[in-house]
Amino acid sequence: MSTIPDPSPAAPSAPPRPAPTFFWVALLATAAVCLLLLGVALVRPGDKPPERLGALPDFTFTRQDGQPFGRAQLLGRPFVANFIFTRCPTICPVFTQKMARLQKLTEGERLALVSFSVDPKYDTPERLSAYATRHHADPTRWSFLTGDYTRLQDTVVGGFKIAMGRNGEDENDIPSIFHGSHFVLVDGSGEIRGYYNSEDDDAVERLRRDAGWLLRAGG
């Protein structure tokens, strides 16, 4: 009786072939894109420093409490400036209300607020004090300044680069008084860091965001 020979032993399996180079390249590229997208998602608005736009000159005016107040009292502390006058019937009430909103949003922070009167002969410290009270201004943070018209104009126009003037000689012609409607953000060293049109709906939020960056950076 014939015997059937045993089958030959199976040949050893070939070792796994390495993945093609393009596979690893694609994997690394995908990982890089994921990390980039993650980084973008983690960067919040306001993490970018506000642009540097030039230093303010020195200035000193009279505060609503009758005391001298100016750049020396603000050094080391970021502040927001705006430009108003107390008998203004149009833009100033809204401009001041938005400053009051900023005061509330930044309560407990080191951000100072400064309102410059563009009608300083009429806006005595007493009138500014009454105006500040009407708008619930915190006197430890929010200053209203008046003083010599020419020096104020030099500071507002030459320093802050904001329009200010009067179309005519009659100081009682209220419609002839004009001024810019932008907030100005200034850092603790006295350098301008941003302009924000008060007529924009998101102006206060953007201002709060950029001021927050300065505060986190130490001023």
Biotite code that builds the C-alpha atoms (Angstrom):
import biotite.structure as struc

atoms = struc.array([
    struc.Atom([0.000, 0.000, 0.000], chain_id="A", res_id=1, res_name="MET", atom_name="CA", element="C"),
    struc.Atom([1.469, 3.272, -1.008], chain_id="A", res_id=2, res_name="SER", atom_name="CA", element="C"),
    struc.Atom([1.755, 6.090, 1.427], chain_id="A", res_id=3, res_name="THR", atom_name="CA", element="C"),
    struc.Atom([0.949, 9.671, 0.709], chain_id="A", res_id=4, res_name="ILE", atom_name="CA", element="C"),
    struc.Atom([3.902, 11.850, 1.476], chain_id="A", res_id=5, res_name="PRO", atom_name="CA", element="C"),
    struc.Atom([3.461, 14.588, 4.064], chain_id="A", res_id=6, res_name="ASP", atom_name="CA", element="C"),
    struc.Atom([2.923, 18.006, 2.556], chain_id="A", res_id=7, res_name="PRO", atom_name="CA", element="C"),
    struc.Atom([5.885, 20.303, 2.577], chain_id="A", res_id=8, res_name="SER", atom_name="CA", element="C"),
    struc.Atom([6.037, 22.665, 5.547], chain_id="A", res_id=9, res_name="PRO", atom_name="CA", element="C"),
    struc.Atom([4.547, 26.073, 4.888], chain_id="A", res_id=10, res_name="ALA", atom_name="CA", element="C"),
    struc.Atom([6.975, 28.715, 3.845], chain_id="A", res_id=11, res_name="ALA", atom_name="CA", element="C"),
    struc.Atom([7.541, 31.377, 6.478], chain_id="A", res_id=12, res_name="PRO", atom_name="CA", element="C"),
    struc.Atom([5.363, 34.479, 5.936], chain_id="A", res_id=13, res_name="SER", atom_name="CA", element="C"),
    struc.Atom([7.106, 37.529, 4.574], chain_id="A", res_id=14, res_name="ALA", atom_name="CA", element="C"),
    struc.Atom([7.778, 40.348, 7.065], chain_id="A", res_id=15, res_name="PRO", atom_name="CA", element="C"),
    struc.Atom([5.280, 43.279, 6.899], chain_id="A", res_id=16, res_name="PRO", atom_name="CA", element="C"),
    struc.Atom([6.254, 45.878, 4.381], chain_id="A", res_id=17, res_name="ARG", atom_name="CA", element="C"),
    struc.Atom([6.845, 49.345, 5.759], chain_id="A", res_id=18, res_name="PRO", atom_name="CA", element="C"),
    struc.Atom([4.134, 51.880, 5.004], chain_id="A", res_id=19, res_name="ALA", atom_name="CA", element="C"),
    struc.Atom([4.951, 54.067, 2.018], chain_id="A", res_id=20, res_name="PRO", atom_name="CA", element="C"),
    struc.Atom([6.689, 57.332, 2.764], chain_id="A", res_id=21, res_name="THR", atom_name="CA", element="C"),
    struc.Atom([3.723, 59.345, 1.552], chain_id="A", res_id=22, res_name="PHE", atom_name="CA", element="C"),
    struc.Atom([1.604, 57.783, 4.325], chain_id="A", res_id=23, res_name="PHE", atom_name="CA", element="C"),
    struc.Atom([3.808, 59.240, 7.031], chain_id="A", res_id=24, res_name="TRP", atom_name="CA", element="C"),
    struc.Atom([4.014, 62.575, 5.274], chain_id="A", res_id=25, res_name="VAL", atom_name="CA", element="C"),
    struc.Atom([0.207, 62.734, 5.073], chain_id="A", res_id=26, res_name="ALA", atom_name="CA", element="C"),
    struc.Atom([-0.116, 61.748, 8.736], chain_id="A", res_id=27, res_name="LEU", atom_name="CA", element="C"),
    struc.Atom([2.314, 64.442, 9.864], chain_id="A", res_id=28, res_name="LEU", atom_name="CA", element="C"),
    struc.Atom([0.615, 67.052, 7.682], chain_id="A", res_id=29, res_name="ALA", atom_name="CA", element="C"),
    struc.Atom([-2.779, 66.159, 9.159], chain_id="A", res_id=30, res_name="THR", atom_name="CA", element="C"),
    struc.Atom([-1.402, 66.421, 12.682], chain_id="A", res_id=31, res_name="ALA", atom_name="CA", element="C"),
    struc.Atom([0.128, 69.818, 11.896], chain_id="A", res_id=32, res_name="ALA", atom_name="CA", element="C"),
    struc.Atom([-3.152, 71.140, 10.524], chain_id="A", res_id=33, res_name="VAL", atom_name="CA", element="C"),
    struc.Atom([-5.003, 69.889, 13.618], chain_id="A", res_id=34, res_name="CYS", atom_name="CA", element="C"),
    struc.Atom([-2.526, 71.621, 15.917], chain_id="A", res_id=35, res_name="LEU", atom_name="CA", element="C"),
    struc.Atom([-2.800, 74.824, 13.895], chain_id="A", res_id=36, res_name="LEU", atom_name="CA", element="C"),
    struc.Atom([-6.588, 74.778, 14.079], chain_id="A", res_id=37, res_name="LEU", atom_name="CA", element="C"),
    struc.Atom([-6.425, 74.072, 17.796], chain_id="A", res_id=38, res_name="LEU", atom_name="CA", element="C"),
    struc.Atom([-4.087, 77.010, 18.272], chain_id="A", res_id=39, res_name="GLY", atom_name="CA", element="C"),
    struc.Atom([-6.396, 79.321, 16.347], chain_id="A", res_id=40, res_name="VAL", atom_name="CA", element="C"),
    struc.Atom([-9.333, 78.175, 18.441], chain_id="A", res_id=41, res_name="ALA", atom_name="CA", element="C"),
    struc.Atom([-7.444, 78.915, 21.659], chain_id="A", res_id=42, res_name="LEU", atom_name="CA", element="C"),
    struc.Atom([-6.430, 82.456, 20.670], chain_id="A", res_id=43, res_name="VAL", atom_name="CA", element="C"),
    struc.Atom([-9.092, 84.779, 22.033], chain_id="A", res_id=44, res_name="ARG", atom_name="CA", element="C"),
    struc.Atom([-9.848, 88.230, 20.702], chain_id="A", res_id=45, res_name="PRO", atom_name="CA", element="C"),
    struc.Atom([-7.765, 90.670, 22.700], chain_id="A", res_id=46, res_name="GLY", atom_name="CA", element="C"),
    struc.Atom([-4.696, 88.410, 22.949], chain_id="A", res_id=47, res_name="ASP", atom_name="CA", element="C"),
    struc.Atom([-3.022, 90.574, 20.295], chain_id="A", res_id=48, res_name="LYS", atom_name="CA", element="C"),
    struc.Atom([-1.463, 93.744, 21.736], chain_id="A", res_id=49, res_name="PRO", atom_name="CA", element="C"),
    struc.Atom([-3.029, 97.020, 20.604], chain_id="A", res_id=50, res_name="PRO", atom_name="CA", element="C"),
    struc.Atom([-0.927, 98.951, 18.121], chain_id="A", res_id=51, res_name="GLU", atom_name="CA", element="C"),
    struc.Atom([1.384, 101.732, 19.334], chain_id="A", res_id=52, res_name="ARG", atom_name="CA", element="C"),
    struc.Atom([0.278, 105.048, 17.825], chain_id="A", res_id=53, res_name="LEU", atom_name="CA", element="C"),
    struc.Atom([2.463, 107.695, 19.438], chain_id="A", res_id=54, res_name="GLY", atom_name="CA", element="C"),
    struc.Atom([3.108, 109.277, 22.825], chain_id="A", res_id=55, res_name="ALA", atom_name="CA", element="C"),
    struc.Atom([1.003, 112.044, 24.347], chain_id="A", res_id=56, res_name="LEU", atom_name="CA", element="C"),
    struc.Atom([2.616, 115.325, 25.383], chain_id="A", res_id=57, res_name="PRO", atom_name="CA", element="C"),
    struc.Atom([2.540, 116.336, 29.012], chain_id="A", res_id=58, res_name="ASP", atom_name="CA", element="C"),
    struc.Atom([-0.647, 118.079, 30.160], chain_id="A", res_id=59, res_name="PHE", atom_name="CA", element="C"),
    struc.Atom([-2.249, 119.338, 33.355], chain_id="A", res_id=60, res_name="THR", atom_name="CA", element="C"),
    struc.Atom([-5.779, 120.722, 33.703], chain_id="A", res_id=61, res_name="PHE", atom_name="CA", element="C"),
    struc.Atom([-8.335, 121.209, 36.472], chain_id="A", res_id=62, res_name="THR", atom_name="CA", element="C"),
    struc.Atom([-10.438, 118.309, 37.663], chain_id="A", res_id=63, res_name="ARG", atom_name="CA", element="C"),
    struc.Atom([-14.108, 118.467, 38.673], chain_id="A", res_id=64, res_name="GLN", atom_name="CA", element="C"),
    struc.Atom([-13.018, 118.712, 42.313], chain_id="A", res_id=65, res_name="ASP", atom_name="CA", element="C"),
    struc.Atom([-10.858, 121.769, 41.550], chain_id="A", res_id=66, res_name="GLY", atom_name="CA", element="C"),
    struc.Atom([-7.565, 119.882, 41.831], chain_id="A", res_id=67, res_name="GLN", atom_name="CA", element="C"),
    struc.Atom([-4.791, 119.816, 39.195], chain_id="A", res_id=68, res_name="PRO", atom_name="CA", element="C"),
    struc.Atom([-4.866, 116.622, 37.191], chain_id="A", res_id=69, res_name="PHE", atom_name="CA", element="C"),
    struc.Atom([-2.954, 115.414, 34.160], chain_id="A", res_id=70, res_name="GLY", atom_name="CA", element="C"),
    struc.Atom([-0.545, 112.973, 32.660], chain_id="A", res_id=71, res_name="ARG", atom_name="CA", element="C"),
    struc.Atom([1.575, 112.779, 35.823], chain_id="A", res_id=72, res_name="ALA", atom_name="CA", element="C"),
    struc.Atom([-1.405, 111.418, 37.789], chain_id="A", res_id=73, res_name="GLN", atom_name="CA", element="C"),
    struc.Atom([-2.112, 108.846, 35.058], chain_id="A", res_id=74, res_name="LEU", atom_name="CA", element="C"),
    struc.Atom([1.366, 107.412, 34.512], chain_id="A", res_id=75, res_name="LEU", atom_name="CA", element="C"),
    struc.Atom([1.505, 103.707, 35.286], chain_id="A", res_id=76, res_name="GLY", atom_name="CA", element="C"),
    struc.Atom([-2.223, 103.299, 34.712], chain_id="A", res_id=77, res_name="ARG", atom_name="CA", element="C"),
    struc.Atom([-3.995, 102.817, 31.363], chain_id="A", res_id=78, res_name="PRO", atom_name="CA", element="C"),
    struc.Atom([-6.875, 105.180, 30.670], chain_id="A", res_id=79, res_name="PHE", atom_name="CA", element="C"),
    struc.Atom([-9.647, 105.906, 28.200], chain_id="A", res_id=80, res_name="VAL", atom_name="CA", element="C"),
    struc.Atom([-10.285, 109.496, 27.094], chain_id="A", res_id=81, res_name="ALA", atom_name="CA", element="C"),
    struc.Atom([-13.310, 111.076, 25.481], chain_id="A", res_id=82, res_name="ASN", atom_name="CA", element="C"),
    struc.Atom([-14.266, 114.642, 24.571], chain_id="A", res_id=83, res_name="PHE", atom_name="CA", element="C"),
    struc.Atom([-17.545, 116.258, 25.587], chain_id="A", res_id=84, res_name="ILE", atom_name="CA", element="C"),
    struc.Atom([-19.206, 119.439, 26.878], chain_id="A", res_id=85, res_name="PHE", atom_name="CA", element="C"),
    struc.Atom([-21.977, 119.609, 29.412], chain_id="A", res_id=86, res_name="THR", atom_name="CA", element="C"),
    struc.Atom([-24.457, 121.722, 27.429], chain_id="A", res_id=87, res_name="ARG", atom_name="CA", element="C"),
    struc.Atom([-24.140, 119.566, 24.309], chain_id="A", res_id=88, res_name="CYS", atom_name="CA", element="C"),
    struc.Atom([-27.648, 118.426, 23.245], chain_id="A", res_id=89, res_name="PRO", atom_name="CA", element="C"),
    struc.Atom([-26.681, 115.792, 20.674], chain_id="A", res_id=90, res_name="THR", atom_name="CA", element="C"),
    struc.Atom([-23.749, 113.381, 20.709], chain_id="A", res_id=91, res_name="ILE", atom_name="CA", element="C"),
    struc.Atom([-22.343, 114.089, 24.188], chain_id="A", res_id=92, res_name="CYS", atom_name="CA", element="C"),
    struc.Atom([-25.138, 112.512, 26.277], chain_id="A", res_id=93, res_name="PRO", atom_name="CA", element="C"),
    struc.Atom([-24.782, 109.238, 24.348], chain_id="A", res_id=94, res_name="VAL", atom_name="CA", element="C"),
    struc.Atom([-20.976, 109.477, 24.374], chain_id="A", res_id=95, res_name="PHE", atom_name="CA", element="C"),
    struc.Atom([-21.022, 109.916, 28.140], chain_id="A", res_id=96, res_name="THR", atom_name="CA", element="C"),
    struc.Atom([-23.522, 107.077, 28.626], chain_id="A", res_id=97, res_name="GLN", atom_name="CA", element="C"),
    struc.Atom([-21.162, 104.762, 26.757], chain_id="A", res_id=98, res_name="LYS", atom_name="CA", element="C"),
    struc.Atom([-18.296, 105.855, 28.992], chain_id="A", res_id=99, res_name="MET", atom_name="CA", element="C"),
    struc.Atom([-20.524, 105.109, 31.988], chain_id="A", res_id=100, res_name="ALA", atom_name="CA", element="C"),
    struc.Atom([-21.176, 101.652, 30.541], chain_id="A", res_id=101, res_name="ARG", atom_name="CA", element="C"),
    struc.Atom([-17.433, 101.093, 30.219], chain_id="A", res_id=102, res_name="LEU", atom_name="CA", element="C"),
    struc.Atom([-17.026, 102.179, 33.844], chain_id="A", res_id=103, res_name="GLN", atom_name="CA", element="C"),
    struc.Atom([-19.542, 99.522, 34.894], chain_id="A", res_id=104, res_name="LYS", atom_name="CA", element="C"),
    struc.Atom([-18.007, 96.792, 32.714], chain_id="A", res_id=105, res_name="LEU", atom_name="CA", element="C"),
    struc.Atom([-14.540, 97.437, 34.162], chain_id="A", res_id=106, res_name="THR", atom_name="CA", element="C"),
    struc.Atom([-15.572, 97.889, 37.784], chain_id="A", res_id=107, res_name="GLU", atom_name="CA", element="C"),
    struc.Atom([-12.789, 96.914, 40.157], chain_id="A", res_id=108, res_name="GLY", atom_name="CA", element="C"),
    struc.Atom([-10.082, 97.272, 37.490], chain_id="A", res_id=109, res_name="GLU", atom_name="CA", element="C"),
    struc.Atom([-7.248, 99.810, 37.318], chain_id="A", res_id=110, res_name="ARG", atom_name="CA", element="C"),
    struc.Atom([-8.552, 101.424, 34.134], chain_id="A", res_id=111, res_name="LEU", atom_name="CA", element="C"),
    struc.Atom([-8.962, 105.212, 34.501], chain_id="A", res_id=112, res_name="ALA", atom_name="CA", element="C"),
    struc.Atom([-11.507, 107.275, 32.569], chain_id="A", res_id=113, res_name="LEU", atom_name="CA", element="C"),
    struc.Atom([-10.920, 110.898, 31.548], chain_id="A", res_id=114, res_name="VAL", atom_name="CA", element="C"),
    struc.Atom([-13.420, 113.262, 29.900], chain_id="A", res_id=115, res_name="SER", atom_name="CA", element="C"),
    struc.Atom([-12.014, 116.490, 28.436], chain_id="A", res_id=116, res_name="PHE", atom_name="CA", element="C"),
    struc.Atom([-14.376, 119.448, 28.084], chain_id="A", res_id=117, res_name="SER", atom_name="CA", element="C"),
    struc.Atom([-14.180, 121.190, 24.701], chain_id="A", res_id=118, res_name="VAL", atom_name="CA", element="C"),
    struc.Atom([-16.207, 124.095, 26.152], chain_id="A", res_id=119, res_name="ASP", atom_name="CA", element="C"),
    struc.Atom([-13.971, 124.910, 29.120], chain_id="A", res_id=120, res_name="PRO", atom_name="CA", element="C"),
    struc.Atom([-15.045, 128.505, 29.723], chain_id="A", res_id=121, res_name="LYS", atom_name="CA", element="C"),
    struc.Atom([-18.616, 127.368, 30.404], chain_id="A", res_id=122, res_name="TYR", atom_name="CA", element="C"),
    struc.Atom([-17.660, 124.021, 31.962], chain_id="A", res_id=123, res_name="ASP", atom_name="CA", element="C"),
    struc.Atom([-16.366, 125.116, 35.341], chain_id="A", res_id=124, res_name="THR", atom_name="CA", element="C"),
    struc.Atom([-15.315, 122.468, 37.867], chain_id="A", res_id=125, res_name="PRO", atom_name="CA", element="C"),
    struc.Atom([-18.687, 122.937, 39.588], chain_id="A", res_id=126, res_name="GLU", atom_name="CA", element="C"),
    struc.Atom([-20.614, 122.244, 36.380], chain_id="A", res_id=127, res_name="ARG", atom_name="CA", element="C"),
    struc.Atom([-18.418, 119.253, 35.607], chain_id="A", res_id=128, res_name="LEU", atom_name="CA", element="C"),
    struc.Atom([-18.965, 117.910, 39.113], chain_id="A", res_id=129, res_name="SER", atom_name="CA", element="C"),
    struc.Atom([-22.747, 118.144, 38.705], chain_id="A", res_id=130, res_name="ALA", atom_name="CA", element="C"),
    struc.Atom([-22.487, 116.491, 35.283], chain_id="A", res_id=131, res_name="TYR", atom_name="CA", element="C"),
    struc.Atom([-20.355, 113.688, 36.733], chain_id="A", res_id=132, res_name="ALA", atom_name="CA", element="C"),
    struc.Atom([-22.922, 113.101, 39.478], chain_id="A", res_id=133, res_name="THR", atom_name="CA", element="C"),
    struc.Atom([-25.762, 112.880, 36.947], chain_id="A", res_id=134, res_name="ARG", atom_name="CA", element="C"),
    struc.Atom([-23.882, 110.150, 35.125], chain_id="A", res_id=135, res_name="HIS", atom_name="CA", element="C"),
    struc.Atom([-22.906, 108.236, 38.295], chain_id="A", res_id=136, res_name="HIS", atom_name="CA", element="C"),
    struc.Atom([-19.193, 108.759, 37.691], chain_id="A", res_id=137, res_name="ALA", atom_name="CA", element="C"),
    struc.Atom([-16.902, 107.104, 40.225], chain_id="A", res_id=138, res_name="ASP", atom_name="CA", element="C"),
    struc.Atom([-14.592, 109.973, 41.286], chain_id="A", res_id=139, res_name="PRO", atom_name="CA", element="C"),
    struc.Atom([-11.784, 107.522, 42.089], chain_id="A", res_id=140, res_name="THR", atom_name="CA", element="C"),
    struc.Atom([-11.671, 106.422, 38.441], chain_id="A", res_id=141, res_name="ARG", atom_name="CA", element="C"),
    struc.Atom([-13.403, 108.983, 36.241], chain_id="A", res_id=142, res_name="TRP", atom_name="CA", element="C"),
    struc.Atom([-12.047, 112.524, 35.913], chain_id="A", res_id=143, res_name="SER", atom_name="CA", element="C"),
    struc.Atom([-13.627, 115.473, 34.070], chain_id="A", res_id=144, res_name="PHE", atom_name="CA", element="C"),
    struc.Atom([-11.127, 118.127, 33.017], chain_id="A", res_id=145, res_name="LEU", atom_name="CA", element="C"),
    struc.Atom([-11.402, 121.814, 32.169], chain_id="A", res_id=146, res_name="THR", atom_name="CA", element="C"),
    struc.Atom([-8.896, 124.650, 31.786], chain_id="A", res_id=147, res_name="GLY", atom_name="CA", element="C"),
    struc.Atom([-7.478, 127.162, 29.369], chain_id="A", res_id=148, res_name="ASP", atom_name="CA", element="C"),
    struc.Atom([-9.111, 126.790, 25.933], chain_id="A", res_id=149, res_name="TYR", atom_name="CA", element="C"),
    struc.Atom([-5.917, 127.114, 23.887], chain_id="A", res_id=150, res_name="THR", atom_name="CA", element="C"),
    struc.Atom([-4.018, 124.602, 26.011], chain_id="A", res_id=151, res_name="ARG", atom_name="CA", element="C"),
    struc.Atom([-6.927, 122.169, 25.872], chain_id="A", res_id=152, res_name="LEU", atom_name="CA", element="C"),
    struc.Atom([-7.124, 122.516, 22.112], chain_id="A", res_id=153, res_name="GLN", atom_name="CA", element="C"),
    struc.Atom([-3.376, 121.929, 21.817], chain_id="A", res_id=154, res_name="ASP", atom_name="CA", element="C"),
    struc.Atom([-3.697, 118.744, 23.875], chain_id="A", res_id=155, res_name="THR", atom_name="CA", element="C"),
    struc.Atom([-6.826, 117.411, 22.182], chain_id="A", res_id=156, res_name="VAL", atom_name="CA", element="C"),
    struc.Atom([-5.869, 118.252, 18.596], chain_id="A", res_id=157, res_name="VAL", atom_name="CA", element="C"),
    struc.Atom([-2.085, 118.103, 18.786], chain_id="A", res_id=158, res_name="GLY", atom_name="CA", element="C"),
    struc.Atom([-1.771, 115.282, 21.309], chain_id="A", res_id=159, res_name="GLY", atom_name="CA", element="C"),
    struc.Atom([-4.793, 113.025, 20.964], chain_id="A", res_id=160, res_name="PHE", atom_name="CA", element="C"),
    struc.Atom([-5.252, 113.881, 17.237], chain_id="A", res_id=161, res_name="LYS", atom_name="CA", element="C"),
    struc.Atom([-8.974, 114.508, 17.843], chain_id="A", res_id=162, res_name="ILE", atom_name="CA", element="C"),
    struc.Atom([-10.930, 117.358, 16.242], chain_id="A", res_id=163, res_name="ALA", atom_name="CA", element="C"),
    struc.Atom([-11.983, 120.239, 18.482], chain_id="A", res_id=164, res_name="MET", atom_name="CA", element="C"),
    struc.Atom([-13.036, 123.776, 17.656], chain_id="A", res_id=165, res_name="GLY", atom_name="CA", element="C"),
    struc.Atom([-15.718, 126.396, 17.232], chain_id="A", res_id=166, res_name="ARG", atom_name="CA", element="C"),
    struc.Atom([-17.277, 127.727, 14.041], chain_id="A", res_id=167, res_name="ASN", atom_name="CA", element="C"),
    struc.Atom([-17.638, 131.367, 15.047], chain_id="A", res_id=168, res_name="GLY", atom_name="CA", element="C"),
    struc.Atom([-16.799, 133.737, 17.876], chain_id="A", res_id=169, res_name="GLU", atom_name="CA", element="C"),
    struc.Atom([-20.074, 133.566, 19.811], chain_id="A", res_id=170, res_name="ASP", atom_name="CA", element="C"),
    struc.Atom([-19.450, 131.256, 22.769], chain_id="A", res_id=171, res_name="GLU", atom_name="CA", element="C"),
    struc.Atom([-23.196, 130.872, 23.320], chain_id="A", res_id=172, res_name="ASN", atom_name="CA", element="C"),
    struc.Atom([-23.697, 129.493, 19.824], chain_id="A", res_id=173, res_name="ASP", atom_name="CA", element="C"),
    struc.Atom([-23.799, 125.867, 20.963], chain_id="A", res_id=174, res_name="ILE", atom_name="CA", element="C"),
    struc.Atom([-24.213, 124.317, 17.477], chain_id="A", res_id=175, res_name="PRO", atom_name="CA", element="C"),
    struc.Atom([-20.944, 125.962, 16.440], chain_id="A", res_id=176, res_name="SER", atom_name="CA", element="C"),
    struc.Atom([-18.969, 123.835, 18.928], chain_id="A", res_id=177, res_name="ILE", atom_name="CA", element="C"),
    struc.Atom([-17.551, 120.667, 17.397], chain_id="A", res_id=178, res_name="PHE", atom_name="CA", element="C"),
    struc.Atom([-15.368, 117.788, 18.509], chain_id="A", res_id=179, res_name="HIS", atom_name="CA", element="C"),
    struc.Atom([-14.479, 114.220, 17.598], chain_id="A", res_id=180, res_name="GLY", atom_name="CA", element="C"),
    struc.Atom([-16.551, 111.252, 18.704], chain_id="A", res_id=181, res_name="SER", atom_name="CA", element="C"),
    struc.Atom([-13.797, 108.676, 19.218], chain_id="A", res_id=182, res_name="HIS", atom_name="CA", element="C"),
    struc.Atom([-12.674, 107.128, 22.469], chain_id="A", res_id=183, res_name="PHE", atom_name="CA", element="C"),
    struc.Atom([-8.882, 107.039, 22.810], chain_id="A", res_id=184, res_name="VAL", atom_name="CA", element="C"),
    struc.Atom([-7.094, 104.252, 24.685], chain_id="A", res_id=185, res_name="LEU", atom_name="CA", element="C"),
    struc.Atom([-3.783, 105.225, 26.314], chain_id="A", res_id=186, res_name="VAL", atom_name="CA", element="C"),
    struc.Atom([-1.381, 102.905, 28.100], chain_id="A", res_id=187, res_name="ASP", atom_name="CA", element="C"),
    struc.Atom([0.390, 103.454, 31.408], chain_id="A", res_id=188, res_name="GLY", atom_name="CA", element="C"),
    struc.Atom([3.416, 105.033, 29.732], chain_id="A", res_id=189, res_name="SER", atom_name="CA", element="C"),
    struc.Atom([1.269, 107.701, 28.039], chain_id="A", res_id=190, res_name="GLY", atom_name="CA", element="C"),
    struc.Atom([1.256, 106.144, 24.568], chain_id="A", res_id=191, res_name="GLU", atom_name="CA", element="C"),
    struc.Atom([-1.908, 106.028, 22.445], chain_id="A", res_id=192, res_name="ILE", atom_name="CA", element="C"),
    struc.Atom([-2.964, 102.432, 21.730], chain_id="A", res_id=193, res_name="ARG", atom_name="CA", element="C"),
    struc.Atom([-6.255, 102.763, 19.876], chain_id="A", res_id=194, res_name="GLY", atom_name="CA", element="C"),
    struc.Atom([-9.168, 104.834, 18.550], chain_id="A", res_id=195, res_name="TYR", atom_name="CA", element="C"),
    struc.Atom([-12.779, 103.629, 18.802], chain_id="A", res_id=196, res_name="TYR", atom_name="CA", element="C"),
    struc.Atom([-15.687, 105.369, 17.099], chain_id="A", res_id=197, res_name="ASN", atom_name="CA", element="C"),
    struc.Atom([-18.343, 105.797, 19.782], chain_id="A", res_id=198, res_name="SER", atom_name="CA", element="C"),
    struc.Atom([-21.020, 105.542, 17.107], chain_id="A", res_id=199, res_name="GLU", atom_name="CA", element="C"),
    struc.Atom([-20.067, 101.913, 16.373], chain_id="A", res_id=200, res_name="ASP", atom_name="CA", element="C"),
    struc.Atom([-22.245, 99.361, 18.146], chain_id="A", res_id=201, res_name="ASP", atom_name="CA", element="C"),
    struc.Atom([-19.266, 97.277, 19.270], chain_id="A", res_id=202, res_name="ASP", atom_name="CA", element="C"),
    struc.Atom([-16.986, 100.172, 20.256], chain_id="A", res_id=203, res_name="ALA", atom_name="CA", element="C"),
    struc.Atom([-17.301, 99.651, 24.014], chain_id="A", res_id=204, res_name="VAL", atom_name="CA", element="C"),
    struc.Atom([-16.692, 95.909, 23.747], chain_id="A", res_id=205, res_name="GLU", atom_name="CA", element="C"),
    struc.Atom([-13.600, 96.363, 21.578], chain_id="A", res_id=206, res_name="ARG", atom_name="CA", element="C"),
    struc.Atom([-12.343, 99.041, 23.914], chain_id="A", res_id=207, res_name="LEU", atom_name="CA", element="C"),
    struc.Atom([-12.892, 96.811, 26.920], chain_id="A", res_id=208, res_name="ARG", atom_name="CA", element="C"),
    struc.Atom([-11.053, 93.964, 25.181], chain_id="A", res_id=209, res_name="ARG", atom_name="CA", element="C"),
    struc.Atom([-7.984, 96.048, 24.309], chain_id="A", res_id=210, res_name="ASP", atom_name="CA", element="C"),
    struc.Atom([-7.927, 97.750, 27.693], chain_id="A", res_id=211, res_name="ALA", atom_name="CA", element="C"),
    struc.Atom([-8.036, 94.291, 29.251], chain_id="A", res_id=212, res_name="GLY", atom_name="CA", element="C"),
    struc.Atom([-4.935, 93.327, 27.292], chain_id="A", res_id=213, res_name="TRP", atom_name="CA", element="C"),
    struc.Atom([-3.074, 96.363, 28.648], chain_id="A", res_id=214, res_name="LEU", atom_name="CA", element="C"),
    struc.Atom([-4.186, 95.587, 32.185], chain_id="A", res_id=215, res_name="LEU", atom_name="CA", element="C"),
    struc.Atom([-3.039, 91.975, 31.902], chain_id="A", res_id=216, res_name="ARG", atom_name="CA", element="C"),
    struc.Atom([0.281, 93.175, 30.521], chain_id="A", res_id=217, res_name="ALA", atom_name="CA", element="C"),
    struc.Atom([0.736, 95.481, 33.498], chain_id="A", res_id=218, res_name="GLY", atom_name="CA", element="C"),
    struc.Atom([-0.381, 98.730, 31.896], chain_id="A", res_id=219, res_name="GLY", atom_name="CA", element="C"),
])
